[in-house]
Amino acid sequence: MTSVSHPEREPSNDSVSLDLNAIVFVLWKNKIILILTAVVSCVLGSIYAYTAAQVWTSQALIDQPTSREINHLRLVVNKLVNNNIEPKALASFEKEVIFKDFIKGFNSADNKVNFLIAEGIVDTSPNPQKNDSAQNQKAQLKKLIKTIDARALDKLSDEVTLSFSGDTSGEAKRWLEKYIAFIQAKQVEAKNNELYSIWQNRIKTLDAQYDSVVTDTLQRQKDEIIRTGYSLRISNAAGLDKPVENLNNRDVFYIELGSKALAEKLEVLRSMKDPEIMNPELGSLRLQINSLKSLDIKNVSFQSFSYLSSPDEPISRDKPRRPLIIILSTFLGGILGAGVVLFRHSFRYRQRGG
C-alpha cells in the first residue's frame, strides 16, 4: 500500500500576524522593563553628553593682501628697485608669494607645536610620577595639531578658511587670534631679515666695486705720473719748452705738450689725493652707496592677508552633539530592553515546553 506524501504547508499570513501580535503583547506586558532600560540609557547618554570634552571651532576667512596691508613694504621694495637692485631678487615680496608663505607657515607642524608649547596649551614639563608623560604629550600634540588648519575654499579661489578648535567658544576664538598673530609675527621677522640681507649684500657689492675701482684708479695715477715724468725728461732733452702742433708722435709719451706743460701736469698728478677726481665712476658708486645707506628698512610692517571675515566666536559646538547622543542612547536602550524581554520570554517558554 503506497503512502501519499503531502507537501509541507508554508506558514500563512495569519500565523505570521499571530507571531507579531504575540511579540507586541509580550513587549507591552513588560513595558516597565522597556521604559526602565530606555530611561537608564537616556540618563547615561545625557551624563556623557554633558560631561564629555567639548570641541568648539573658530574660523576666519582671508584673501590676498590689498595695497593697504602691504603699503609700507611696497614703498621699501620700490626704493630698492630704484637703487638698481634687480626686481627678480625681490620677487619673494610680491603679495601672492607673501600670502602663500603665510598659509604655508599657518599649516606648518613645527609652528603649531611651538605655539601650543609657548602658550602652555600643552604642558611639556617633566613629570617623574608618570613614566608615559612624554608619550602622552606627543599624543596630545598630535591631536591638537589636527584642530589647526588653513584650507582653500576651492582651487579657483584665493580665499582661505583659517580654523582653530578649543574647549569653549571663547577659547577657540582667542587661540585663533593668537595663532594668526604668532604666524604673522614670524613672517614679518623673516621678511625683514630677508629684506635686510638683500640690502646689506647690495651695499657690500657696491663697496667692493668701489674699492676695486679706487685701486685701479690709484694704479693708473701712479702709471700716469711715471709716464709724465719720462715725457718731461724727453721734452727737456729735445728742447721742447712749448707745445708743438702737428707733431706726428705715436709714442706713449706726451712730448708734444712741451716741458712747461708736462712739468705742471706732473705737479698736479702728484698733488691729487682724491681718486674720485680722476675717475667720475667713483662718484656715481658713492652716490649709490649713500642712497642705499639712507634707506630705513628696519621694522618694515605689513600684513600678509586681508580679512574677509575676522575670527568669530562659534555659536554651536562641533562635539559632542548632545541631542543626537541623547536620542540615540534612548533608542539603543529601548532596543536593548526589547532584546532582554524577548530573551526572557523565549527562555521561559522553552522551560515550560520541556
C-alpha positions as a Markdown table, in Angstrom:
| # | Residue | x | y | z |
|---|---|---|---|---|
| 1 | Met | 0.0 | 0.0 | 0.0 |
| 2 | Thr | 1.6 | 3.2 | -1.1 |
| 3 | Ser | 1.7 | 6.2 | 1.1 |
| 4 | Val | 0.8 | 9.5 | -0.2 |
| 5 | Ser | 3.2 | 12.3 | 0.8 |
| 6 | His | 1.8 | 15.7 | 1.4 |
| 7 | Pro | 3.9 | 18.8 | 0.9 |
| 8 | Glu | 4.7 | 20.9 | 3.9 |
| 9 | Arg | 2.4 | 23.9 | 4.3 |
| 10 | Glu | 4.0 | 27.3 | 4.3 |
| 11 | Pro | 3.1 | 29.4 | 7.2 |
| 12 | Ser | 0.1 | 31.5 | 6.4 |
| 13 | Asn | -0.1 | 35.3 | 6.8 |
| 14 | Asp | -2.4 | 34.6 | 9.7 |
| 15 | Ser | 0.3 | 32.7 | 11.6 |
| 16 | Val | 2.8 | 35.5 | 11.0 |
| 17 | Ser | 0.3 | 38.0 | 12.2 |
| 18 | Leu | -0.3 | 36.0 | 15.3 |
| 19 | Asp | 3.5 | 35.8 | 16.0 |
| 20 | Leu | 3.8 | 39.6 | 15.6 |
| 21 | Asn | 0.8 | 40.1 | 17.9 |
| 22 | Ala | 2.4 | 37.8 | 20.4 |
| 23 | Ile | 5.7 | 39.7 | 20.3 |
| 24 | Val | 3.8 | 43.0 | 20.7 |
| 25 | Phe | 1.8 | 41.5 | 23.6 |
| 26 | Val | 5.0 | 40.3 | 25.3 |
| 27 | Leu | 6.7 | 43.7 | 24.9 |
| 28 | Trp | 3.6 | 45.5 | 26.2 |
| 29 | Lys | 3.3 | 43.2 | 29.1 |
| 30 | Asn | 6.9 | 44.0 | 30.1 |
| 31 | Lys | 6.7 | 47.7 | 29.2 |
| 32 | Ile | 8.2 | 48.6 | 32.6 |
| 33 | Ile | 11.4 | 46.9 | 31.7 |
| 34 | Leu | 11.5 | 48.7 | 28.3 |
| 35 | Ile | 10.8 | 52.0 | 29.9 |
| 36 | Leu | 13.5 | 51.5 | 32.6 |
| 37 | Thr | 16.2 | 50.5 | 30.2 |
| 38 | Ala | 15.3 | 53.4 | 27.9 |
| 39 | Val | 15.4 | 55.8 | 30.8 |
| 40 | Val | 18.7 | 54.4 | 32.2 |
| 41 | Ser | 20.3 | 54.6 | 28.8 |
| 42 | Cys | 19.0 | 58.1 | 28.3 |
| 43 | Val | 20.4 | 59.2 | 31.6 |
| 44 | Leu | 23.8 | 57.6 | 30.9 |
| 45 | Gly | 23.8 | 59.2 | 27.4 |
| 46 | Ser | 22.9 | 62.6 | 28.9 |
| 47 | Ile | 25.7 | 62.3 | 31.5 |
| 48 | Tyr | 28.2 | 61.5 | 28.8 |
| 49 | Ala | 26.8 | 64.3 | 26.5 |
| 50 | Tyr | 27.2 | 66.9 | 29.3 |
| 51 | Thr | 30.5 | 65.8 | 30.7 |
| 52 | Ala | 32.4 | 64.8 | 27.6 |
| 53 | Ala | 35.1 | 67.3 | 26.4 |
| 54 | Gln | 33.6 | 69.9 | 24.2 |
| 55 | Val | 35.1 | 71.0 | 20.9 |
| 56 | Trp | 34.4 | 74.4 | 19.5 |
| 57 | Thr | 35.9 | 75.7 | 16.3 |
| 58 | Ser | 36.5 | 79.3 | 15.5 |
| 59 | Gln | 37.0 | 80.3 | 11.9 |
| 60 | Ala | 38.3 | 83.3 | 9.8 |
| 61 | Leu | 38.1 | 83.9 | 6.1 |
| 62 | Ile | 41.1 | 85.6 | 4.4 |
| 63 | Asp | 42.3 | 86.6 | 1.0 |
| 64 | Gln | 45.4 | 88.1 | -0.6 |
| 65 | Pro | 46.6 | 91.3 | 1.0 |
| 66 | Thr | 45.5 | 94.6 | -0.6 |
| 67 | Ser | 47.6 | 97.7 | -1.1 |
| 68 | Arg | 46.7 | 98.9 | 2.3 |
| 69 | Glu | 48.1 | 95.9 | 4.1 |
| 70 | Ile | 51.5 | 95.9 | 2.3 |
| 71 | Asn | 51.9 | 99.7 | 1.6 |
| 72 | His | 55.0 | 100.2 | 3.7 |
| 73 | Leu | 56.6 | 97.1 | 2.3 |
| 74 | Arg | 56.0 | 98.1 | -1.3 |
| 75 | Leu | 57.5 | 101.5 | -0.7 |
| 76 | Val | 60.7 | 100.0 | 0.6 |
| 77 | Val | 60.9 | 97.4 | -2.2 |
| 78 | Asn | 60.3 | 100.2 | -4.8 |
| 79 | Lys | 63.2 | 102.2 | -3.3 |
| 80 | Leu | 65.5 | 99.2 | -3.5 |
| 81 | Val | 64.5 | 98.7 | -7.2 |
| 82 | Asn | 65.2 | 102.4 | -7.9 |
| 83 | Asn | 68.7 | 101.8 | -6.4 |
| 84 | Asn | 69.4 | 99.2 | -9.1 |
| 85 | Ile | 68.5 | 96.1 | -7.3 |
| 86 | Glu | 67.1 | 93.5 | -9.7 |
| 87 | Pro | 63.3 | 93.1 | -9.4 |
| 88 | Lys | 63.7 | 89.3 | -9.6 |
| 89 | Ala | 65.8 | 89.4 | -6.4 |
| 90 | Leu | 62.7 | 90.9 | -4.7 |
| 91 | Ala | 60.2 | 88.5 | -6.2 |
| 92 | Ser | 59.5 | 87.0 | -2.7 |
| 93 | Phe | 57.9 | 90.2 | -1.6 |
| 94 | Glu | 55.1 | 90.1 | -4.2 |
| 95 | Lys | 51.7 | 89.9 | -2.5 |
| 96 | Glu | 50.9 | 86.4 | -4.0 |
| 97 | Val | 54.1 | 85.0 | -2.6 |
| 98 | Ile | 53.6 | 86.6 | 0.8 |
| 99 | Phe | 50.1 | 85.2 | 1.1 |
| 100 | Lys | 51.2 | 81.7 | 0.1 |
| 101 | Asp | 54.1 | 81.9 | 2.6 |
| 102 | Phe | 51.6 | 82.8 | 5.4 |
| 103 | Ile | 49.3 | 79.8 | 4.6 |
| 104 | Lys | 52.4 | 77.6 | 4.5 |
| 105 | Gly | 53.5 | 78.9 | 7.8 |
| 106 | Phe | 50.0 | 78.5 | 9.3 |
| 107 | Asn | 49.9 | 74.8 | 8.3 |
| 108 | Ser | 53.5 | 74.1 | 9.4 |
| 109 | Ala | 53.5 | 71.4 | 12.0 |
| 110 | Asp | 56.6 | 72.9 | 13.7 |
| 111 | Asn | 54.9 | 76.3 | 14.1 |
| 112 | Lys | 51.8 | 74.6 | 15.5 |
| 113 | Val | 53.9 | 72.7 | 18.1 |
| 114 | Asn | 55.9 | 75.8 | 19.0 |
| 115 | Phe | 52.7 | 77.8 | 19.5 |
| 116 | Leu | 51.0 | 75.1 | 21.6 |
| 117 | Ile | 54.0 | 74.8 | 23.9 |
| 118 | Ala | 54.7 | 78.5 | 24.1 |
| 119 | Glu | 51.1 | 79.3 | 25.1 |
| 120 | Gly | 51.1 | 76.5 | 27.6 |
| 121 | Ile | 48.2 | 74.7 | 25.9 |
| 122 | Val | 50.3 | 71.5 | 26.1 |
| 123 | Asp | 52.3 | 71.0 | 29.3 |
| 124 | Thr | 55.8 | 69.8 | 28.4 |
| 125 | Ser | 57.3 | 70.0 | 31.9 |
| 126 | Pro | 58.8 | 66.6 | 33.1 |
| 127 | Asn | 56.6 | 64.6 | 35.5 |
| 128 | Pro | 58.7 | 61.9 | 37.2 |
| 129 | Gln | 55.5 | 60.3 | 38.6 |
| 130 | Lys | 54.3 | 59.4 | 35.1 |
| 131 | Asn | 56.6 | 57.3 | 33.0 |
| 132 | Asp | 54.5 | 57.7 | 29.9 |
| 133 | Ser | 54.2 | 61.5 | 30.2 |
| 134 | Ala | 56.4 | 62.0 | 27.0 |
| 135 | Gln | 54.1 | 59.7 | 25.0 |
| 136 | Asn | 51.0 | 61.4 | 26.4 |
| 137 | Gln | 52.4 | 64.8 | 25.3 |
| 138 | Lys | 53.2 | 63.6 | 21.8 |
| 139 | Ala | 49.7 | 62.1 | 21.6 |
| 140 | Gln | 48.1 | 65.3 | 22.8 |
| 141 | Leu | 50.2 | 67.4 | 20.4 |
| 142 | Lys | 49.3 | 65.2 | 17.5 |
| 143 | Lys | 45.6 | 65.5 | 18.4 |
| 144 | Leu | 45.7 | 69.3 | 18.8 |
| 145 | Ile | 47.7 | 69.9 | 15.6 |
| 146 | Lys | 44.8 | 68.4 | 13.6 |
| 147 | Thr | 42.5 | 71.1 | 15.0 |
| 148 | Ile | 44.6 | 73.9 | 13.5 |
| 149 | Asp | 44.1 | 74.3 | 9.7 |
| 150 | Ala | 44.2 | 76.6 | 6.8 |
| 151 | Arg | 42.2 | 75.4 | 3.8 |
| 152 | Ala | 41.3 | 77.0 | 0.5 |
| 153 | Leu | 37.6 | 77.1 | -0.3 |
| 154 | Asp | 38.3 | 75.8 | -3.8 |
| 155 | Lys | 41.0 | 75.5 | -6.4 |
| 156 | Leu | 39.9 | 78.5 | -8.4 |
| 157 | Ser | 39.7 | 80.9 | -5.4 |
| 158 | Asp | 42.4 | 82.6 | -3.3 |
| 159 | Glu | 40.0 | 82.7 | -0.3 |
| 160 | Val | 41.3 | 80.6 | 2.6 |
| 161 | Thr | 39.5 | 79.5 | 5.8 |
| 162 | Leu | 41.6 | 79.5 | 9.0 |
| 163 | Ser | 40.3 | 77.4 | 11.9 |
| 164 | Phe | 41.3 | 76.6 | 15.4 |
| 165 | Ser | 39.4 | 74.4 | 17.9 |
| 166 | Gly | 39.2 | 74.8 | 21.7 |
| 167 | Asp | 37.3 | 73.6 | 24.7 |
| 168 | Thr | 35.0 | 76.7 | 24.7 |
| 169 | Ser | 33.8 | 79.1 | 22.0 |
| 170 | Gly | 35.7 | 82.0 | 23.6 |
| 171 | Glu | 38.9 | 79.9 | 23.9 |
| 172 | Ala | 38.7 | 78.8 | 20.3 |
| 173 | Lys | 38.4 | 82.4 | 19.1 |
| 174 | Arg | 41.2 | 83.6 | 21.4 |
| 175 | Trp | 43.6 | 80.9 | 20.3 |
| 176 | Leu | 42.8 | 81.5 | 16.6 |
| 177 | Glu | 43.6 | 85.2 | 17.0 |
| 178 | Lys | 46.8 | 84.5 | 18.9 |
| 179 | Tyr | 47.9 | 81.9 | 16.4 |
| 180 | Ile | 47.3 | 84.2 | 13.5 |
| 181 | Ala | 49.3 | 86.9 | 15.3 |
| 182 | Phe | 52.0 | 84.4 | 16.0 |
| 183 | Ile | 52.4 | 83.3 | 12.4 |
| 184 | Gln | 52.2 | 86.9 | 11.2 |
| 185 | Ala | 55.0 | 88.0 | 13.6 |
| 186 | Lys | 57.2 | 85.2 | 12.4 |
| 187 | Gln | 56.6 | 86.1 | 8.7 |
| 188 | Val | 57.3 | 89.8 | 9.4 |
| 189 | Glu | 60.5 | 88.9 | 11.1 |
| 190 | Ala | 61.5 | 86.5 | 8.3 |
| 191 | Lys | 60.7 | 89.0 | 5.5 |
| 192 | Asn | 62.5 | 91.8 | 7.4 |
| 193 | Asn | 65.6 | 89.6 | 7.7 |
| 194 | Glu | 65.4 | 88.7 | 4.0 |
| 195 | Leu | 65.0 | 92.4 | 3.1 |
| 196 | Tyr | 67.9 | 93.4 | 5.3 |
| 197 | Ser | 70.1 | 90.7 | 3.8 |
| 198 | Ile | 69.4 | 91.8 | 0.2 |
| 199 | Trp | 70.0 | 95.5 | 1.2 |
| 200 | Gln | 73.2 | 94.6 | 3.0 |
| 201 | Asn | 74.5 | 92.4 | 0.3 |
| 202 | Arg | 73.9 | 95.1 | -2.3 |
| 203 | Ile | 75.9 | 97.6 | -0.2 |
| 204 | Lys | 78.7 | 95.1 | 0.3 |
| 205 | Thr | 78.8 | 94.5 | -3.5 |
| 206 | Leu | 79.0 | 98.3 | -4.2 |
| 207 | Asp | 81.6 | 98.8 | -1.5 |
| 208 | Ala | 83.7 | 96.0 | -3.0 |
| 209 | Gln | 83.2 | 97.5 | -6.5 |
| 210 | Tyr | 84.1 | 101.0 | -5.2 |
| 211 | Asp | 87.3 | 99.7 | -3.6 |
| 212 | Ser | 88.3 | 97.8 | -6.7 |
| 213 | Val | 87.8 | 101.0 | -8.9 |
| 214 | Val | 89.8 | 103.0 | -6.3 |
| 215 | Thr | 92.6 | 100.6 | -6.5 |
| 216 | Asp | 92.6 | 100.7 | -10.3 |
| 217 | Thr | 92.4 | 104.5 | -10.3 |
| 218 | Leu | 95.3 | 104.9 | -8.0 |
| 219 | Gln | 97.4 | 102.5 | -10.0 |
| 220 | Arg | 96.5 | 104.5 | -13.2 |
| 221 | Gln | 97.6 | 107.6 | -11.3 |
| 222 | Lys | 100.9 | 106.1 | -10.5 |
| 223 | Asp | 101.4 | 104.9 | -14.1 |
| 224 | Glu | 100.5 | 108.4 | -15.3 |
| 225 | Ile | 103.0 | 110.1 | -13.0 |
| 226 | Ile | 105.8 | 107.8 | -14.2 |
| 227 | Arg | 104.8 | 108.3 | -17.9 |
| 228 | Thr | 104.6 | 112.1 | -17.5 |
| 229 | Gly | 108.0 | 112.2 | -15.8 |
| 230 | Tyr | 109.5 | 110.3 | -18.7 |
| 231 | Ser | 107.8 | 112.6 | -21.1 |
| 232 | Leu | 109.2 | 115.7 | -19.3 |
| 233 | Arg | 112.7 | 114.3 | -19.5 |
| 234 | Ile | 112.4 | 113.6 | -23.2 |
| 235 | Ser | 110.9 | 117.1 | -23.8 |
| 236 | Asn | 113.8 | 118.7 | -21.9 |
| 237 | Ala | 116.3 | 116.7 | -23.9 |
| 238 | Ala | 114.6 | 117.7 | -27.2 |
| 239 | Gly | 114.5 | 121.4 | -26.2 |
| 240 | Leu | 110.7 | 121.5 | -26.5 |
| 241 | Asp | 109.6 | 124.1 | -23.9 |
| 242 | Lys | 106.2 | 124.9 | -25.5 |
| 243 | Pro | 103.5 | 122.7 | -27.1 |
| 244 | Val | 104.3 | 121.6 | -30.6 |
| 245 | Glu | 101.5 | 121.4 | -33.2 |
| 246 | Asn | 101.3 | 118.7 | -35.9 |
| 247 | Leu | 103.9 | 116.6 | -34.2 |
| 248 | Asn | 103.4 | 113.1 | -35.5 |
| 249 | Asn | 104.0 | 111.4 | -32.2 |
| 250 | Arg | 102.8 | 107.9 | -31.9 |
| 251 | Asp | 104.9 | 107.2 | -28.8 |
| 252 | Val | 103.4 | 106.6 | -25.4 |
| 253 | Phe | 104.9 | 109.9 | -24.1 |
| 254 | Tyr | 103.4 | 113.3 | -24.4 |
| 255 | Ile | 106.4 | 115.3 | -25.6 |
| 256 | Glu | 104.1 | 117.4 | -27.9 |
| 257 | Leu | 102.8 | 119.2 | -24.8 |
| 258 | Gly | 106.2 | 120.8 | -24.1 |
| 259 | Ser | 108.3 | 120.7 | -21.0 |
| 260 | Lys | 106.4 | 123.5 | -19.2 |
| 261 | Ala | 103.0 | 121.8 | -19.6 |
| 262 | Leu | 104.4 | 118.4 | -18.7 |
| 263 | Ala | 106.0 | 119.8 | -15.5 |
| 264 | Glu | 102.7 | 121.4 | -14.5 |
| 265 | Lys | 100.9 | 118.1 | -15.3 |
| 266 | Leu | 103.3 | 116.2 | -13.2 |
| 267 | Glu | 102.9 | 118.6 | -10.3 |
| 268 | Val | 99.1 | 118.3 | -10.5 |
| 269 | Leu | 99.2 | 114.5 | -10.7 |
| 270 | Arg | 101.4 | 114.3 | -7.6 |
| 271 | Ser | 99.1 | 116.6 | -5.6 |
| 272 | Met | 95.9 | 114.8 | -6.4 |
| 273 | Lys | 94.7 | 112.9 | -3.3 |
| 274 | Asp | 91.1 | 112.2 | -4.1 |
| 275 | Pro | 90.7 | 109.4 | -6.6 |
| 276 | Glu | 87.1 | 110.4 | -7.4 |
| 277 | Ile | 88.5 | 113.5 | -9.2 |
| 278 | Met | 90.4 | 111.2 | -11.6 |
| 279 | Asn | 87.5 | 108.8 | -12.1 |
| 280 | Pro | 83.9 | 110.0 | -12.3 |
| 281 | Glu | 82.7 | 106.4 | -11.9 |
| 282 | Leu | 83.7 | 106.5 | -8.3 |
| 283 | Gly | 81.4 | 109.4 | -7.6 |
| 284 | Ser | 78.5 | 107.5 | -9.1 |
| 285 | Leu | 79.2 | 104.5 | -7.0 |
| 286 | Arg | 79.5 | 106.6 | -3.9 |
| 287 | Leu | 76.1 | 108.2 | -4.6 |
| 288 | Gln | 74.5 | 104.7 | -4.9 |
| 289 | Ile | 76.1 | 103.5 | -1.7 |
| 290 | Asn | 75.0 | 106.6 | 0.2 |
| 291 | Ser | 71.5 | 106.4 | -1.2 |
| 292 | Leu | 71.2 | 102.8 | -0.1 |
| 293 | Lys | 72.5 | 103.5 | 3.4 |
| 294 | Ser | 70.0 | 106.3 | 3.8 |
| 295 | Leu | 67.1 | 103.9 | 3.4 |
| 296 | Asp | 65.2 | 102.8 | 6.6 |
| 297 | Ile | 64.5 | 99.2 | 6.0 |
| 298 | Lys | 64.2 | 98.1 | 9.7 |
| 299 | Asn | 60.9 | 97.1 | 11.2 |
| 300 | Val | 59.0 | 97.1 | 7.9 |
| 301 | Ser | 55.4 | 96.5 | 8.9 |
| 302 | Phe | 52.9 | 94.7 | 6.7 |
| 303 | Gln | 50.0 | 92.2 | 6.9 |
| 304 | Ser | 50.2 | 89.0 | 4.8 |
| 305 | Phe | 46.5 | 88.8 | 4.2 |
| 306 | Ser | 43.2 | 90.8 | 4.2 |
| 307 | Tyr | 40.2 | 89.7 | 6.3 |
| 308 | Leu | 37.0 | 88.8 | 4.6 |
| 309 | Ser | 35.7 | 87.6 | 7.9 |
| 310 | Ser | 37.6 | 88.1 | 11.1 |
| 311 | Pro | 37.8 | 85.3 | 13.8 |
| 312 | Asp | 34.4 | 84.6 | 15.2 |
| 313 | Glu | 33.1 | 83.1 | 18.4 |
| 314 | Pro | 31.2 | 79.9 | 17.3 |
| 315 | Ile | 27.6 | 79.6 | 18.3 |
| 316 | Ser | 27.5 | 75.8 | 18.1 |
| 317 | Arg | 29.9 | 73.1 | 19.2 |
| 318 | Asp | 31.4 | 70.5 | 16.9 |
| 319 | Lys | 31.4 | 67.8 | 19.6 |
| 320 | Pro | 29.6 | 66.4 | 21.4 |
| 321 | Arg | 26.2 | 66.7 | 19.7 |
| 322 | Arg | 24.1 | 66.4 | 22.7 |
| 323 | Pro | 20.6 | 66.0 | 21.2 |
| 324 | Leu | 21.8 | 63.3 | 18.8 |
| 325 | Ile | 23.6 | 61.4 | 21.6 |
| 326 | Ile | 20.6 | 61.5 | 23.9 |
| 327 | Ile | 18.2 | 60.4 | 21.2 |
| 328 | Leu | 20.5 | 57.5 | 20.0 |
| 329 | Ser | 21.2 | 56.4 | 23.6 |
| 330 | Thr | 17.4 | 56.3 | 24.4 |
| 331 | Phe | 16.7 | 54.4 | 21.2 |
| 332 | Leu | 19.5 | 51.9 | 21.8 |
| 333 | Gly | 18.2 | 51.5 | 25.4 |
| 334 | Gly | 14.8 | 50.6 | 24.1 |
| 335 | Ile | 16.2 | 48.1 | 21.7 |
| 336 | Leu | 18.3 | 46.6 | 24.5 |
| 337 | Gly | 15.2 | 46.4 | 26.7 |
| 338 | Ala | 13.2 | 44.7 | 24.0 |
| 339 | Gly | 16.0 | 42.2 | 23.5 |
| 340 | Val | 16.1 | 41.4 | 27.2 |
| 341 | Val | 12.3 | 40.9 | 27.4 |
| 342 | Leu | 12.2 | 38.7 | 24.3 |
| 343 | Phe | 15.1 | 36.6 | 25.5 |
| 344 | Arg | 13.5 | 36.1 | 28.9 |
| 345 | His | 10.2 | 35.1 | 27.3 |
| 346 | Ser | 11.8 | 32.7 | 24.9 |
| 347 | Phe | 13.8 | 31.1 | 27.8 |
| 348 | Arg | 10.7 | 30.6 | 29.9 |
| 349 | Tyr | 8.7 | 29.3 | 27.0 |
| 350 | Arg | 11.3 | 26.6 | 26.3 |
| 351 | Gln | 11.4 | 25.6 | 30.0 |
| 352 | Arg | 7.6 | 25.2 | 30.0 |
| 353 | Gly | 7.7 | 23.2 | 26.8 |
| 354 | Gly | 10.3 | 21.0 | 28.3 |
